[in-house]
Amino acid sequence: MTRERPKAPEEIDPRRTVSRADPAALTLEQLRAGKIQPDDVTISRETLLAQAARAEAEGYPQLARNFRRAAELTAIPNAVLLETYEKLRPYRSTYYALLAMSQEIAARYDAPETGEYIRQAAEAYRAKGLLAKEADDEGVTKPME
């Protein structure tokens, strides 16, 4: 009986999903038969970070940042992501609520790129007037343009 040796990181197929399903087994027939689970098509944090490193090495810093942010999102529960997206819609959150959310996401889920993205959204929404009114702003009118 021969034992299989563990594979070195460079030998691991980067297309492998969280479940480590064989990519060749991910077919429409398997999907229709209900044999594919969410983890079979979920990309891993490690794969996204490897893609970020490759993009950075090839001279694509913005793409690398997007891959790093995507890697961070894999650690955030779906319910939190959905709530975050809802709060990022125009007129749904105040400036300070978005800043608080950015700090919480960055700290709780070790997601500095995502936190920075939310901070940038807060600044852009403030500049374009897309924020919800603060509770004490009810009697204040918007400035004329």
N, CA, C and O of each residue as an XYZ file, in Angstrom:
580
protein
N       0.840     -1.169      0.000
C       0.000      0.000      0.000
C       0.893      1.243      0.000
O       1.755      1.400      0.864
N       0.674      2.117     -0.976
C       1.480      3.328     -1.056
C       0.682      4.510     -0.535
O      -0.513      4.656     -0.789
N       1.383      5.331      0.190
C       0.742      6.547      0.709
C       1.050      7.698     -0.223
O       2.172      7.844     -0.710
N       0.042      8.509     -0.462
C       0.220      9.679     -1.318
C       0.836     10.796     -0.493
O       0.365     11.106      0.601
N       1.891     11.396     -1.023
C       2.537     12.493     -0.304
C       1.704     13.759     -0.451
O       1.028     13.936     -1.465
N       1.741     14.653      0.553
C       1.019     15.926      0.432
C       1.595     16.744     -0.719
O       2.797     16.706     -0.980
N       0.740     17.468     -1.389
C       1.185     18.274     -2.515
C       1.758     19.597     -2.026
O       1.272     20.190     -1.063
N       2.790     20.036     -2.706
C       3.372     21.349     -2.432
C       2.406     22.407     -2.944
O       1.629     22.138     -3.860
N       2.443     23.620     -2.364
C       1.513     24.676     -2.793
C       1.496     24.904     -4.303
O       0.435     25.141     -4.881
N       2.676     24.833     -4.951
C       2.706     25.083     -6.396
C       2.088     23.938     -7.202
O       1.827     24.093     -8.395
N       1.854     22.789     -6.561
C       1.245     21.648     -7.248
C      -0.275     21.620     -7.115
O      -0.945     20.867     -7.821
N      -0.814     22.422     -6.230
C      -2.262     22.430     -6.005
C      -2.928     23.188     -7.141
O      -2.520     24.297     -7.487
N      -3.939     22.591     -7.706
C      -4.667     23.189     -8.824
C      -5.374     24.456     -8.335
O      -6.250     24.367     -7.475
N      -5.015     25.636     -8.863
C      -5.627     26.881     -8.380
C      -7.118     26.983     -8.702
O      -7.811     27.846     -8.162
N      -7.608     26.115     -9.570
C      -9.031     26.131     -9.898
C      -9.851     25.394     -8.850
O     -11.081     25.409     -8.898
N      -9.180     24.753     -7.911
C      -9.915     24.008     -6.887
C     -10.775     24.956     -6.077
O     -10.382     26.087     -5.793
N     -11.939     24.485     -5.715
C     -12.885     25.281     -4.952
C     -12.736     24.968     -3.473
O     -11.892     24.161     -3.084
N     -13.558     25.609     -2.649
C     -13.515     25.379     -1.205
C     -13.700     23.899     -0.888
O     -13.048     23.371      0.014
N     -14.582     23.227     -1.623
C     -14.853     21.813     -1.356
C     -13.780     20.891     -1.937
O     -13.780     19.688     -1.678
N     -12.877     21.459     -2.717
C     -11.823     20.705     -3.402
C     -12.386     19.764     -4.471
O     -11.773     18.750     -4.807
N     -13.553     20.111     -4.995
C     -14.144     19.318     -6.066
C     -13.276     19.422     -7.314
O     -12.670     20.461     -7.577
N     -13.224     18.353     -8.067
C     -12.484     18.335     -9.314
C     -13.212     19.252    -10.304
O     -14.399     19.045    -10.557
N     -12.540     20.250    -10.865
C     -13.217     21.156    -11.793
C     -13.888     20.422    -12.961
O     -14.913     20.876    -13.470
N     -13.324     19.309    -13.380
C     -13.914     18.552    -14.487
C     -15.269     17.959    -14.113
O     -16.074     17.648    -14.990
N     -15.522     17.802    -12.811
C     -16.789     17.226    -12.356
C     -17.894     18.264    -12.250
O     -19.047     17.913    -12.003
N     -17.565     19.514    -12.429
C     -18.558     20.586    -12.326
C     -19.190     20.809    -13.702
O     -18.768     21.674    -14.470
N     -20.193     20.017    -13.981
C     -20.848     20.057    -15.287
C     -22.307     20.475    -15.138
O     -22.859     20.462    -14.037
N     -22.919     20.842    -16.250
C     -24.338     21.178    -16.235
C     -25.184     19.979    -15.812
O     -26.188     20.130    -15.115
N     -24.772     18.793    -16.238
C     -25.512     17.588    -15.845
C     -25.498     17.413    -14.331
O     -26.523     17.095    -13.729
N     -24.339     17.620    -13.721
C     -24.226     17.497    -12.264
C     -25.064     18.574    -11.567
O     -25.685     18.316    -10.536
N     -25.075     19.780    -12.139
C     -25.876     20.856    -11.577
C     -27.359     20.524    -11.662
O     -28.092     20.676    -10.685
N     -27.794     20.074    -12.822
C     -29.209     19.715    -13.000
C     -29.622     18.570    -12.091
O     -30.768     18.514    -11.644
N     -28.710     17.667    -11.817
C     -28.998     16.520    -10.955
C     -28.943     16.889     -9.473
O     -29.210     16.051     -8.613
N     -28.595     18.150     -9.175
C     -28.534     18.589     -7.787
C     -27.320     18.066     -7.035
O     -27.333     18.008     -5.805
N     -26.286     17.691     -7.749
C     -25.099     17.109     -7.115
C     -23.995     18.136     -6.864
O     -22.920     17.786     -6.376
N     -24.253     19.388     -7.193
C     -23.272     20.441     -6.956
C     -23.765     21.297     -5.799
O     -24.888     21.800     -5.810
N     -22.910     21.450     -4.811
C     -23.215     22.230     -3.608
C     -22.569     23.612     -3.718
O     -21.658     23.803     -4.524
N     -23.031     24.579     -2.914
C     -22.424     25.925     -2.978
C     -20.906     25.919     -2.805
O     -20.207     26.663     -3.493
N     -20.388     25.094     -1.899
C     -18.932     25.057     -1.702
C     -18.188     24.511     -2.917
O     -16.983     24.723     -3.053
N     -18.898     23.808     -3.801
C     -18.271     23.284     -5.013
C     -17.949     24.391     -6.010
O     -17.106     24.205     -6.888
N     -18.604     25.530     -5.886
C     -18.371     26.636     -6.816
C     -17.929     27.909     -6.096
O     -17.970     28.993     -6.677
N     -17.510     27.786     -4.848
C     -17.029     28.923     -4.069
C     -15.508     28.970     -4.138
O     -14.831     27.993     -3.815
N     -14.986     30.097     -4.557
C     -13.531     30.244     -4.677
C     -12.934     30.459     -3.283
O     -13.574     31.055     -2.417
N     -11.745     29.988     -3.075
C     -11.110     30.113     -1.763
C     -10.346     31.422     -1.637
O      -9.931     32.025     -2.626
N     -10.176     31.837     -0.397
C      -9.387     33.043     -0.096
C      -7.969     32.901     -0.646
O      -7.410     33.847     -1.202
N      -7.400     31.714     -0.484
C      -6.032     31.473     -0.935
C      -5.900     31.646     -2.446
O      -4.925     32.228     -2.923
N      -6.872     31.145     -3.194
C      -6.836     31.286     -4.649
C      -6.909     32.755     -5.042
O      -6.179     33.199     -5.928
N      -7.787     33.510     -4.390
C      -7.908     34.930     -4.698
C      -6.640     35.702     -4.339
O      -6.231     36.601     -5.074
N      -6.019     35.355     -3.214
C      -4.765     36.011     -2.846
C      -3.646     35.666     -3.830
O      -2.803     36.509     -4.138
N      -3.641     34.429     -4.321
C      -2.653     34.041     -5.334
C      -2.881     34.842     -6.619
O      -1.924     35.279     -7.259
N      -4.133     35.029     -6.989
C      -4.451     35.834     -8.172
C      -4.016     37.289     -7.959
O      -3.522     37.935     -8.883
N      -4.203     37.801     -6.738
C      -3.782     39.167     -6.426
C      -2.270     39.306     -6.575
O      -1.783     40.280     -7.147
N      -1.540     38.337     -6.062
C      -0.075     38.378     -6.161
C       0.358     38.350     -7.623
O       1.276     39.070     -8.017
N      -0.290     37.534     -8.410
C       0.046     37.439     -9.837
C      -0.269     38.756    -10.550
O       0.534     39.234    -11.351
N      -1.427     39.339    -10.262
C      -1.807     40.604    -10.888
C      -0.810     41.704    -10.511
O      -0.408     42.501    -11.359
N      -0.419     41.742     -9.244
C       0.554     42.740     -8.778
C       1.885     42.544     -9.503
O       2.489     43.512     -9.965
N       2.337     41.307     -9.602
C       3.612     41.007    -10.265
C       3.581     41.356    -11.744
O       4.608     41.709    -12.323
N       2.415     41.259    -12.353
C       2.278     41.562    -13.781
C       2.016     43.046    -14.053
O       1.878     43.457    -15.205
N       1.950     43.853    -12.973
C       1.789     45.284    -13.149
C       0.354     45.772    -13.184
O       0.065     46.805    -13.788
N      -0.547     45.044    -12.544
C      -1.957     45.433    -12.494
C      -2.385     45.662    -11.042
O      -3.100     44.838    -10.472
N      -1.952     46.782    -10.439
C      -2.234     47.007     -9.013
C      -3.715     47.141     -8.686
O      -4.147     46.695     -7.623
N      -4.499     47.738     -9.567
C      -5.931     47.886     -9.290
C      -6.624     46.522     -9.306
O      -7.472     46.248     -8.456
N      -6.271     45.678    -10.256
C      -6.829     44.327    -10.303
C      -6.402     43.538     -9.063
O      -7.198     42.791     -8.495
N      -5.153     43.705     -8.648
C      -4.664     43.035     -7.441
C      -5.466     43.463     -6.216
O      -5.817     42.637     -5.373
N      -5.753     44.768     -6.124
C      -6.547     45.272     -5.006
C      -7.955     44.653     -5.025
O      -8.493     44.300     -3.976
N      -8.537     44.526     -6.200
C      -9.858     43.903     -6.308
C      -9.824     42.440     -5.855
O     -10.731     41.985     -5.159
N      -8.790     41.713     -6.245
C      -8.667     40.321     -5.808
C      -8.478     40.234     -4.292
O      -9.046     39.353     -3.647
N      -7.677     41.152     -3.718
C      -7.490     41.137     -2.261
C      -8.803     41.438     -1.540
O      -9.121     40.821     -0.523
N      -9.555     42.388     -2.077
C     -10.845     42.707     -1.468
C     -11.793     41.499     -1.588
O     -12.516     41.185     -0.643
N     -11.790     40.842     -2.717
C     -12.614     39.644     -2.888
C     -12.189     38.562     -1.899
O     -13.037     37.864     -1.342
N     -10.887     38.420     -1.678
C     -10.398     37.431     -0.705
C     -10.913     37.771      0.691
O     -11.295     36.877      1.447
N     -10.926     39.051      1.034
C     -11.445     39.475      2.338
C     -12.923     39.122      2.475
O     -13.369     38.715      3.548
N     -13.672     39.276      1.403
C     -15.113     39.021      1.458
C     -15.435     37.562      1.756
O     -16.526     37.262      2.241
N     -14.509     36.651      1.475
C     -14.777     35.235      1.755
C     -14.902     34.967      3.254
O     -15.487     33.958      3.650
N     -14.367     35.848      4.089
C     -14.424     35.662      5.544
C     -15.648     36.318      6.176
O     -15.919     36.117      7.360
N     -16.379     37.089      5.401
C     -17.527     37.818      5.930
C     -18.793     37.004      5.689
O     -19.057     36.600      4.557
N     -19.584     36.758      6.739
C     -20.815     35.975      6.555
C     -21.751     36.619      5.534
O     -21.811     37.843      5.413
N     -22.472     35.784      4.808
C     -23.376     36.279      3.764
C     -24.382     37.291      4.299
O     -24.668     38.282      3.627
N     -24.923     37.064      5.485
C     -25.905     37.996      6.049
C     -25.293     39.380      6.249
O     -25.954     40.391      6.016
N     -24.045     39.428      6.675
C     -23.351     40.710      6.871
C     -23.095     41.369      5.518
O     -23.237     42.584      5.380
N     -22.719     40.571      4.522
C     -22.498     41.129      3.185
C     -23.776     41.740      2.618
O     -23.757     42.840      2.066
N     -24.875     41.022      2.760
C     -26.147     41.535      2.243
C     -26.552     42.823      2.954
O     -27.039     43.762      2.324
N     -26.349     42.860      4.259
C     -26.654     44.072      5.023
C     -25.751     45.226      4.585
O     -26.201     46.367      4.482
N     -24.493     44.929      4.333
C     -23.542     45.950      3.887
C     -23.961     46.515      2.533
O     -23.977     47.731      2.342
N     -24.294     45.642      1.605
C     -24.727     46.107      0.283
C     -25.988     46.958      0.389
O     -26.127     47.962     -0.311
N     -26.897     46.559      1.256
C     -28.127     47.340      1.447
C     -27.788     48.736      1.984
O     -28.350     49.733      1.530
N     -26.878     48.802      2.940
C     -26.500     50.094      3.529
C     -25.710     50.966      2.562
O     -25.666     52.185      2.725
N     -25.090     50.361      1.563
C     -24.316     51.120      0.582
C     -25.174     51.679     -0.549
O     -24.665     52.395     -1.412
N     -26.444     51.368     -0.555
C     -27.325     51.950     -1.566
C     -27.540     53.427     -1.239
O     -27.566     53.805     -0.068
N     -27.695     54.261     -2.263
C     -27.885     55.703     -2.014
C     -29.046     55.983     -1.060
O     -30.090     55.334     -1.117
N     -28.839     56.957     -0.190
C     -29.818     57.466      0.777
C     -30.196     56.452      1.863
O     -31.192     56.650      2.558
N     -29.433     55.382      2.021
C     -29.757     54.364      3.026
C     -28.993     54.556      4.325
O     -29.446     54.107      5.378
N     -27.840     55.216      4.269
C     -26.995     55.358      5.453
C     -26.461     56.774      5.562
O     -26.318     57.492      4.572
N     -26.172     57.149      6.795
C     -25.528     58.430      7.026
C     -24.025     58.274      6.829
O     -23.501     57.161      6.770
N     -23.362     59.383      6.730
C     -21.910     59.390      6.567
C     -21.243     58.658      7.733
O     -20.373     57.811      7.529
N     -21.659     58.993      8.950
C     -21.014     58.389     10.128
C     -21.377     56.916     10.283
O     -20.581     56.143     10.814
N     -22.554     56.517      9.833
C     -22.916     55.094      9.869
C     -22.023     54.302      8.912
O     -21.601     53.190      9.228
N     -21.740     54.878      7.748
C     -20.856     54.199      6.791
C     -19.427     54.119      7.336
O     -18.755     53.099      7.181
N     -18.968     55.202      7.975
C     -17.626     55.160      8.565
C     -17.537     54.105      9.665
O     -16.549     53.376      9.754
N     -18.568     54.026     10.498
C     -18.581     53.012     11.564
C     -18.586     51.611     10.967
O     -17.887     50.721     11.449
N     -19.376     51.420      9.917
C     -19.438     50.111      9.273
C     -18.084     49.751      8.662
O     -17.661     48.597      8.730
N     -17.409     50.723      8.071
C     -16.102     50.447      7.466
C     -15.099     50.003      8.527
O     -14.309     49.088      8.299
N     -15.136     50.661      9.693
C     -14.218     50.288     10.769
C     -14.545     48.899     11.314
O     -13.644     48.108     11.593
N     -15.826     48.610     11.463
C     -16.226     47.302     11.991
C     -15.835     46.176     11.037
O     -15.293     45.158     11.467
N     -16.106     46.353      9.756
C     -15.758     45.324      8.759
C     -14.242     45.110      8.747
O     -13.768     43.974      8.743
N     -13.494     46.204      8.741
C     -12.027     46.106      8.702
C     -11.486     45.388      9.933
O     -10.596     44.545      9.819
N     -12.015     45.717     11.105
C     -11.494     45.139     12.347
C     -12.014     43.725     12.606
O     -11.232     42.818     12.888
N     -13.301     43.540     12.513
C     -13.902     42.247     12.870
C     -13.516     41.131     11.906
O     -13.334     39.988     12.325
N     -13.391     41.452     10.619
C     -13.148     40.408      9.621
C     -11.775     40.507      8.965
O     -11.518     39.864      7.948
N     -10.884     41.326      9.560
C      -9.542     41.519      9.013
C      -9.641     41.857      7.527
O      -9.057     41.183      6.678
N     -10.397     42.923      7.234
C     -10.689     43.295      5.857
C     -10.359     44.774      5.607
O     -11.265     45.577      5.387
N      -9.074     45.138      5.639
C      -8.715     46.543      5.467
C      -9.058     47.108      4.091
O      -9.450     48.271      3.991
N      -8.921     46.315      3.034
C      -9.247     46.794      1.684
C     -10.745     47.095      1.580
O     -11.142     48.097      0.985
N     -11.564     46.230      2.156
C     -13.012     46.418      2.118
C     -13.408     47.622      2.967
O     -14.262     48.414      2.569
N     -12.789     47.757      4.127
C     -13.053     48.918      4.970
C     -12.717     50.212      4.245
O     -13.471     51.182      4.320
N     -11.593     50.232      3.545
C     -11.197     51.420      2.782
C     -12.187     51.687      1.659
O     -12.507     52.843      1.385
N     -12.668     50.661      1.018
C     -13.652     50.803     -0.058
C     -14.930     51.463      0.477
O     -15.496     52.345     -0.170
N     -15.376     51.034      1.650
C     -16.579     51.612      2.257
C     -16.325     53.065      2.665
O     -17.206     53.909      2.502
N     -15.133     53.369      3.192
C     -14.777     54.759      3.535
C     -14.801     55.642      2.279
O     -15.294     56.769      2.316
N     -14.269     55.125      1.181
C     -14.284     55.883     -0.067
C     -15.718     56.108     -0.549
O     -16.042     57.181     -1.059
N     -16.568     55.103     -0.390
C     -17.981     55.261     -0.766
C     -18.631     56.346      0.082
O     -19.395     57.161     -0.436
N     -18.337     56.366      1.378
C     -18.900     57.388      2.271
C     -18.494     58.783      1.800
O     -19.317     59.698      1.776
N     -17.238     58.943      1.430
C     -16.757     60.242      0.945
C     -17.438     60.620     -0.365
O     -17.849     61.766     -0.545
N     -17.559     59.667     -1.275
C     -18.201     59.941     -2.564
C     -19.675     60.279     -2.374
O     -20.186     61.200     -3.012
N     -20.359     59.545     -1.507
C     -21.780     59.815     -1.248
C     -21.957     61.196     -0.618
O     -22.915     61.910     -0.915
N     -21.024     61.554      0.247
C     -21.089     62.880      0.894
C     -20.927     63.976     -0.160
O     -21.663     64.962     -0.158
N     -19.962     63.795     -1.055
C     -19.696     64.794     -2.084
C     -20.859     64.925     -3.071
O     -21.110     66.012     -3.593
N     -21.558     63.835     -3.325
C     -22.648     63.854     -4.310
C     -24.033     63.990     -3.691
O     -25.036     63.984     -4.404
N     -24.094     64.115     -2.353
C     -25.381     64.281     -1.696
C     -26.238     63.029     -1.694
O     -27.462     63.123     -1.793
N     -25.626     61.863     -1.586
C     -26.356     60.598     -1.646
C     -26.525     59.922     -0.287
O     -26.850     58.737     -0.215
N     -26.303     60.679      0.788
C     -26.404     60.119      2.131
C     -27.803     60.298      2.713
O     -28.536     61.207      2.323
N     -28.161     59.427      3.642
C     -29.399     59.605      4.401
C     -29.200     60.804      5.324
O     -28.070     61.134      5.687
N     -30.285     61.446      5.698
C     -30.194     62.578      6.616
C     -29.851     62.088      8.014
O     -30.304     61.031      8.452
N     -29.041     62.883      8.700
C     -28.762     62.614     10.111
C     -30.033     62.926     10.890
O     -30.836     63.741     10.437
N     -30.234     62.317     12.024
C     -31.439     62.540     12.833
C     -31.615     64.003     13.190
O     -32.743     64.495     13.225
N     -30.516     64.714     13.458
C     -30.633     66.120     13.842
C     -30.592     67.060     12.631
O     -30.489     68.275     12.803
N     -30.670     66.520     11.417
C     -30.686     67.339     10.205
C     -32.101     67.580      9.683
O     -32.267     68.207      8.637
N     -33.106     67.103     10.377
C     -34.472     67.161      9.863
C     -34.904     68.568      9.471
O     -35.584     68.738      8.459
N     -34.530     69.571     10.240
C     -34.984     70.931      9.935
C     -34.047     71.683      9.012
O     -34.326     72.830      8.663
N     -32.944     71.072      8.605
C     -31.953     71.742      7.776
C     -32.251     71.453      6.306
O     -32.509     70.310      5.928
N     -32.213     72.486      5.494
C     -32.447     72.299      4.069
C     -31.122     72.038      3.369
O     -30.055     72.403      3.862
N     -31.215     71.404      2.223
C     -30.003     71.127      1.437
C     -29.508     72.426      0.826
O     -30.307     73.297      0.482
N     -28.183     72.562      0.688
C     -27.647     73.765      0.063
C     -28.048     73.825     -1.419
O     -28.233     72.797     -2.071
N     -28.174     75.031     -1.919
C     -28.518     75.224     -3.319
C     -27.294     74.896     -4.162
O     -26.159     75.091     -3.726
N     -27.526     74.407     -5.348
C     -26.401     74.087     -6.237
C     -26.206     75.161     -7.251
O     -25.306     75.067     -8.085
